């Protein structure tokens, strides 16, 4: 694993821990959100990605029924291969719809990387003292960060909130998704039908998916009526009799009519949002607060910005290897135990002179290294190292610390510390 040999001062037990540690991990393997990754981090889905199976079925099954039971009759009714063209268009449109669904659900919607540590508190004068006091009181006084900050967007003051989960102040139009557990740029909503958040990087794909689904429903709806009309003309019968002769046409008419109300209404709603440069989240929030939309620059400019502007590159490289010194993702080895930043710090009570001293687990590594240095010094004819205290009380503390470190090593099964037995 290591290209160079380990330093000689590292103990045998720690040397074995380092040499036998597993391969380096990647970002998607230690991701703190609720996302699901496939193809080694190349595809990112939401935690409810299983809903894609239902969504795909609701698209594919009606198209297959249409191609088998409805379009085959239209092939005989239309000349010059027009009937075949009707089937081909339906199948191509369905495939296009599925591709858009997959691209929408498998892409990073614009996740803002979370911080490993909270930002440094700054006094910018935008937060009142009473608000800060209330914020600290609600969090047990553990944070001095204000809950909001004021930023100017096109001359309008916008309050950006602090996210306790991601430990950052959310950029304007950014919101935290409770389902995916991520802050998402230009957060629109979390769509259960695609199993993914809809944000800055996949909103245009989502809109294309919804609008194409609406067109596909209208296409099947229209040609099912054409098929019934042809049956009525050929048999000179009523509509009900035609439905009995082609029940699939009647079922698809009802199904696509209901589906069009849903996806068609959703398409119309998002057309309005695009023309006014709003998100679904902002629409409900601004309507409630009665605020002006600072991002509205006119219909034409809004359409260009939302649908035709370049998609920004993802701020996350999910396949990147985790750095060893990264506090946000990696864990550190402390006497062979894996300790992550999110784990509670273990402490031990050390008794000396009738008093108990608390020693953190992270400090035991330093204690151990001091023991090893002291042991090597004892092997020579030189006096003990000057860094070690010579008075009786401090030597009692040293012996207690030796015993504690030895007990800690045996408890976790890392073998006897032979060099520690040399210190007595």
C-alpha positions in Angstrom: 0.0 0.0 0.0 2.8 2.3 0.8 5.7 3.0 -1.6 8.2 3.7 1.2 8.9 1.7 4.4 7.2 3.0 7.5 9.3 4.9 10.1 11.1 2.8 12.7 9.4 4.5 15.7 6.0 3.1 14.8 5.1 0.2 17.1 4.6 -3.3 15.7 0.9 -3.3 16.4 0.3 0.0 14.7 2.6 -1.1 11.8 0.4 -4.1 11.3 -2.7 -1.9 11.4 -1.4 0.5 8.7 0.0 -2.2 6.5 -3.2 -4.3 6.6 -5.6 -1.4 6.2 -8.0 -1.7 3.2 -7.8 0.2 -0.1 -8.6 3.8 -0.3 -12.3 4.7 -0.6 -14.1 7.0 -3.0 -16.4 9.9 -2.3 -19.6 8.0 -3.2 -18.7 5.2 -0.8 -18.6 7.6 2.2 -21.3 10.0 1.0 -23.3 11.4 3.9 -26.5 12.0 1.9 -29.3 9.5 1.3 -28.5 9.0 -2.4 -27.9 5.6 -4.1 -25.0 5.2 -6.4 -24.5 2.8 -9.3 -21.6 2.0 -11.7 -19.0 3.0 -9.1 -20.4 6.5 -8.5 -21.1 7.4 -12.2 -24.9 7.4 -11.6 -26.5 9.1 -8.6 -30.2 8.4 -7.7 -32.4 9.5 -4.8 -33.3 7.2 -2.0 -36.6 6.4 -3.6 -35.2 5.3 -6.9 -37.4 2.2 -6.9 -40.3 4.4 -7.9 -38.7 4.5 -11.4 -40.0 1.0 -11.9 -43.6 2.2 -11.5 -43.0 5.3 -13.6 -41.5 3.3 -16.5 -44.3 0.7 -16.3 -46.9 3.5 -16.5 -45.3 4.6 -19.7 -44.3 1.3 -21.4 -47.4 -0.8 -20.8 -49.9 1.5 -22.4 -47.6 2.0 -25.4 -47.2 -1.7 -25.9 -50.9 -2.2 -25.7 -51.4 0.6 -28.2 -48.8 -0.9 -30.6 -50.3 -4.4 -30.4 -54.1 -3.9 -30.3 -54.7 -0.5 -31.8 -52.0 0.4 -34.2 -52.1 -3.0 -36.0 -55.7 -2.2 -37.1 -54.6 1.3 -38.2 -52.0 -0.2 -40.4 -54.7 -1.8 -42.6 -56.8 1.4 -42.6 -54.1 3.7 -43.8 -52.2 3.4 -47.1 -48.7 4.3 -48.1 -47.3 2.9 -44.9 -48.9 5.6 -42.8 -50.1 3.0 -40.3 -46.6 1.7 -39.8 -45.4 5.3 -39.3 -48.0 5.7 -36.5 -46.6 2.7 -34.6 -43.0 3.9 -35.2 -43.7 7.4 -33.9 -45.3 6.0 -30.7 -42.4 3.7 -30.0 -39.8 6.3 -30.7 -41.6 8.8 -28.5 -41.9 6.3 -25.7 -38.1 5.5 -25.9 -37.3 9.2 -25.9 -39.5 9.7 -22.9 -37.7 6.9 -21.0 -34.3 8.3 -21.9 -35.3 11.7 -20.5 -36.6 10.0 -17.3 -33.3 8.2 -16.9 -31.2 11.3 -17.5 -33.3 13.3 -15.0 -33.1 10.7 -12.2 -29.5 9.6 -12.6 -27.8 13.1 -12.7 -26.5 15.3 -9.9 -29.3 17.8 -9.5 -26.9 20.5 -8.2 -25.8 19.2 -4.8 -23.8 21.8 -2.8 -20.9 20.1 -1.1 -21.3 20.2 2.6 -18.6 21.6 4.9 -16.5 19.4 7.2 -16.7 22.2 9.9 -19.0 25.1 10.5 -17.8 28.5 9.1 -16.2 31.0 11.3 -18.8 33.4 12.8 -18.6 36.9 11.4 -20.4 40.0 12.7 -21.7 41.6 9.5 -24.4 43.6 11.3 -27.2 41.8 9.4 -28.5 39.9 12.3 -30.0 41.4 15.4 -28.5 40.4 18.9 -31.9 39.1 20.0 -32.1 36.8 17.0 -28.7 35.5 17.7 -29.5 34.9 21.3 -32.7 33.1 20.4 -30.7 31.0 17.9 -28.1 30.1 20.5 -30.7 29.2 23.0 -32.5 26.9 20.7 -29.2 25.1 20.0 -28.0 24.9 23.6 -25.6 27.8 23.2 -23.3 25.6 21.0 -23.2 27.8 18.0 -22.7 31.5 17.6 -23.7 31.5 13.9 -26.8 33.5 13.1 -29.7 31.5 11.5 -29.9 33.8 8.5 -27.9 36.3 6.5 -29.0 39.1 4.2 -27.7 39.2 0.6 -28.7 41.5 -2.2 -30.1 40.1 -5.4 -31.0 42.7 -8.1 -31.4 45.3 -5.4 -33.7 43.1 -3.3 -32.7 41.8 0.1 -32.8 38.0 0.3 -32.3 36.0 3.5 -30.1 33.0 3.1 -30.4 30.4 5.8 -27.7 28.4 7.6 -28.0 24.7 7.2 -27.0 22.8 10.3 -26.7 19.5 8.4 -24.4 20.7 5.6 -22.8 23.4 7.9 -23.0 26.2 5.4 -25.1 29.2 4.5 -27.2 28.1 1.5 -26.7 30.2 -1.6 -29.7 32.1 -2.9 -32.4 29.7 -4.4 -30.7 26.8 -2.6 -32.7 24.6 -0.2 -32.1 21.4 1.8 -34.0 18.3 0.7 -35.1 16.3 3.7 -35.5 13.2 1.6 -32.0 13.2 -0.1 -30.4 15.0 2.9 -28.5 17.4 0.6 -28.6 21.1 -0.2 -29.5 21.6 -3.8 -28.8 24.6 -6.1 -32.0 26.2 -7.5 -34.1 23.6 -5.6 -37.4 23.1 -7.3 -38.9 20.1 -5.5 -38.2 16.4 -4.9 -40.2 14.4 -7.4 -41.2 10.9 -6.2 -42.0 9.8 -9.8 -38.4 10.2 -10.9 -36.9 9.4 -7.5 -34.6 12.5 -7.5 -34.4 16.1 -6.5 -35.1 18.6 -9.3 -32.6 21.4 -9.2 -30.4 23.5 -11.4 -28.6 20.7 -13.3 -31.6 18.6 -14.2 -34.6 20.9 -14.3 -34.6 21.3 -18.1 -34.5 17.5 -18.4 -37.4 17.2 -16.0 -39.4 19.8 -18.0 -38.7 18.0 -21.2 -39.7 14.7 -19.7 -43.0 16.0 -18.4 -43.9 17.8 -21.6 -43.0 14.8 -23.8 -45.1 12.6 -21.6 -48.0 14.9 -22.1 -47.5 14.8 -25.9 -47.3 11.0 -25.8 -50.5 10.8 -23.9 -52.3 13.1 -26.3 -50.9 11.1 -29.2 -52.2 7.7 -27.9 -55.5 9.4 -26.9 -56.0 10.8 -30.4 -55.3 7.6 -32.4 -57.4 5.5 -30.1 -60.3 7.8 -31.0 -59.3 7.4 -34.7 -59.4 3.7 -34.3 -62.9 3.7 -32.8 -64.0 6.1 -35.5 -62.8 3.7 -38.2 -64.6 0.8 -36.5 -67.8 2.8 -36.4 -67.6 3.6 -40.1 -66.7 0.1 -41.2 -69.4 -1.6 -39.1 -71.9 1.2 -39.1 -72.3 0.8 -35.3 -72.5 3.0 -32.3 -69.6 4.1 -30.1 -70.4 1.6 -27.4 -70.4 -1.2 -30.0 -67.1 0.0 -31.3 -65.6 0.0 -27.8 -66.8 -3.6 -27.4 -65.0 -4.5 -30.6 -61.8 -2.8 -29.5 -61.9 -2.6 -25.6 -58.2 -1.7 -25.5 -58.9 1.5 -27.3 -61.6 2.4 -24.7 -59.3 1.6 -21.8 -56.4 3.6 -23.3 -58.7 6.6 -23.9 -59.7 6.7 -20.2 -56.2 6.1 -19.0 -54.6 8.8 -21.2 -57.4 11.2 -20.4 -56.7 10.9 -16.7 -52.9 11.0 -17.2 -53.1 14.1 -19.4 -54.9 16.0 -16.6 -52.0 15.3 -14.3 -48.9 15.6 -16.6 -50.6 18.2 -18.7 -51.5 20.4 -15.7 -47.9 19.9 -14.4 -46.5 21.0 -17.8 -48.7 24.1 -17.9 -47.7 25.0 -14.3 -44.0 24.7 -15.1 -44.4 26.8 -18.3 -45.7 29.5 -16.0 -42.8 29.0 -13.6 -40.3 29.2 -16.5 -41.8 32.4 -17.9 -41.6 34.0 -14.5 -38.3 32.5 -13.5 -39.6 30.8 -10.4 -39.2 27.4 -8.8 -42.0 25.4 -7.3 -40.6 26.0 -3.8 -40.3 29.8 -4.5 -43.8 30.0 -5.9 -45.4 28.7 -2.8 -43.1 30.7 -0.5 -43.5 34.0 -2.3 -47.2 33.6 -2.6 -47.4 33.1 1.1 -45.1 36.0 2.0 -46.3 38.3 -0.8 -42.8 39.1 -1.9 -41.5 40.2 -5.2 -39.5 37.8 -7.4 -36.0 39.2 -7.8 -35.1 36.8 -10.6 -37.8 37.8 -13.1 -36.2 39.5 -16.1 -39.0 39.2 -18.6 -40.5 36.2 -20.3 -37.9 35.8 -23.2 -34.9 36.2 -21.0 -36.3 33.9 -18.4 -36.9 31.1 -21.0 -33.4 31.5 -22.2 -31.9 31.4 -18.7 -33.9 28.3 -17.6 -34.0 26.1 -20.7 -31.2 27.2 -23.0 -28.4 28.3 -20.6 -25.4 26.0 -20.3 -25.6 23.4 -17.5 -22.9 24.0 -14.9 -20.5 21.3 -14.0 -21.2 19.2 -11.0 -19.5 20.5 -7.8 -19.0 16.9 -6.7 -16.6 14.3 -8.0 -18.2 11.2 -6.7 -15.5 8.9 -8.0 -12.6 10.9 -6.5 -10.5 9.1 -3.9 -10.9 10.3 -0.4 -8.0 12.2 0.9 -6.4 11.0 4.1 -6.5 14.4 5.7 -10.0 15.2 4.7 -12.1 15.7 7.9 -15.3 15.6 5.9 -15.1 12.1 4.6 -12.1 10.2 6.0 -11.5 8.6 9.3 -8.3 8.5 11.3 -6.6 5.5 13.0 -6.1 5.9 16.8 -4.4 2.9 18.2 -6.0 0.8 15.5 -9.6 2.0 16.0 -11.3 3.9 13.3 -12.5 7.2 14.6 -14.6 9.4 12.3 -15.4 13.1 13.0 -19.1 12.2 13.6 -18.3 9.6 16.3 -18.4 10.7 19.9 -14.9 11.1 21.4 -14.0 8.4 23.8 -12.4 9.4 27.1 -10.9 7.5 29.9 -10.5 8.3 33.6 -6.9 8.2 34.9 -6.4 7.9 38.7 -3.3 9.4 40.2 -2.8 10.7 43.8 -6.4 10.2 44.7 -7.6 12.3 41.7 -9.0 11.2 38.4 -7.9 12.8 35.2 -9.8 12.5 31.9 -7.7 11.4 29.0 -9.2 11.5 25.5 -8.7 8.6 23.2 -6.9 10.8 20.7 -4.2 11.6 23.3 -3.3 8.0 23.8 -1.4 7.9 20.6 0.9 10.7 21.9 1.2 8.9 25.2 2.2 5.7 23.4 4.9 7.4 21.3 6.3 9.0 24.5 6.4 5.5 26.1 8.4 4.2 23.1 10.8 7.0 23.2 11.3 6.6 27.0 11.8 2.8 26.5 14.5 3.3 23.9 16.2 5.9 26.2 16.3 3.3 29.1 18.2 0.9 27.0 21.2 3.3 26.9 23.5 4.3 29.7 22.2 7.8 29.4 19.9 9.2 32.1 16.1 9.4 31.3 15.1 11.9 28.7 14.7 15.4 30.1 11.2 15.7 28.9 10.1 13.2 31.5 9.5 14.7 35.0 11.7 13.4 37.8 9.7 14.2 40.8 7.8 11.4 42.5 4.3 12.6 41.9 4.7 12.9 38.2 6.3 9.5 38.0 3.3 8.1 39.7 1.2 9.7 36.9 3.5 8.2 34.4 3.1 4.7 35.8 -0.7 5.1 35.8 -0.7 6.2 32.2 1.4 3.2 31.3 -1.0 0.9 32.9 -3.9 2.7 31.2 -2.3 2.4 27.8 -1.5 -1.3 28.3 -5.1 -2.0 29.4 -6.4 -0.1 26.3 -4.2 -2.1 24.0 -5.2 -5.5 25.5 -8.9 -4.5 25.4 -8.9 -4.0 21.7 -6.8 -7.0 20.9 -3.7 -5.4 19.5 -1.3 -7.6 21.4 1.0 -7.1 24.3 3.1 -3.9 24.3 6.5 -5.3 24.9 8.2 -2.0 24.8 5.8 -0.7 27.4 6.8 -3.5 29.8 10.3 -2.2 29.5 9.2 1.0 31.2 8.9 0.4 34.9 
